Amino acid sequence: MDMERVNSMGFGEFVDVFGNIIEKCPLVAAAVWSQRPFSDSEDLENHFFAFIDALPRSGQEGILRCHPDLAGRDLHQGTLTAESQREQSQAGLTSLDADDQLRLQKLNALYRERFGFPFVLAARLSDRDTVLRELARRLHCQPELELHTALGEVKKIGHLRLADLLGADPARVEPPGGWRSECQKDAPLGGLGAVHPSLEAGSGLGEQSTHPHKGSGELKHSHD
């Protein structure tokens, strides 16, 4: 699809085509449409990302909350968007064994409790082991840095989805290096049970909080 075609689209068609560049956020595409004409694919992409960057923190967290848990309820209920289904499948998340499913479920719950939004990772650039490792590692990030990292992953996902729609070769697509995680602290590598006491056998996760923790940034313990 060339830019002449993109620039000629009416509002409804543009939102239909580009409405899931940012997961379940067609309003972003609606806002971007008003910025036509676009000079090239990079210009189009920059308008999507500029919209995200201009949002207040609450809006940015809302963008993140539109994303599904990796290998979570939406996958098992068959309610993922077509794009998310394909991306999670490519990462091997549709064929996890029972142990990995349980580990990922617990880590997802801890992450939501700590930050108030789901763990977002460009699954298409990852595999099963990378997902588990990155989720464990990013649990230790400070909230402000993790928000930045998570939004960077949203941009990676959008970058790849735009490349698909515009006919770029996915094998040649390399998201900008500036989108790397800002959190450099490594998670423990001695098994997932070492990441947090609530991952030990027989312990519960506790009740999930609906708000991110904004105190010291220390990993908050769950209680039965």
Secondary structure, DSSP 8 states (H G I E B T S, - for coil): --HHHHHT--HHHHHHHHTTSSTT-HHHHHHHHTT---SSHHHHHHHHHHHHHHS-HHHHHHHHHTS--TTSHHHHHT-S-HHHHHHHHHTTGGG--HHHHHHHHHHHHHHHHHHSS-----GGG--HHHHHHHHHHHTTS-HHHHHHHHHHHHHHHHHHHHHHHHT--GGG----GGGS-S-------S-GGGT-GGGSTT-------SS---SS--------
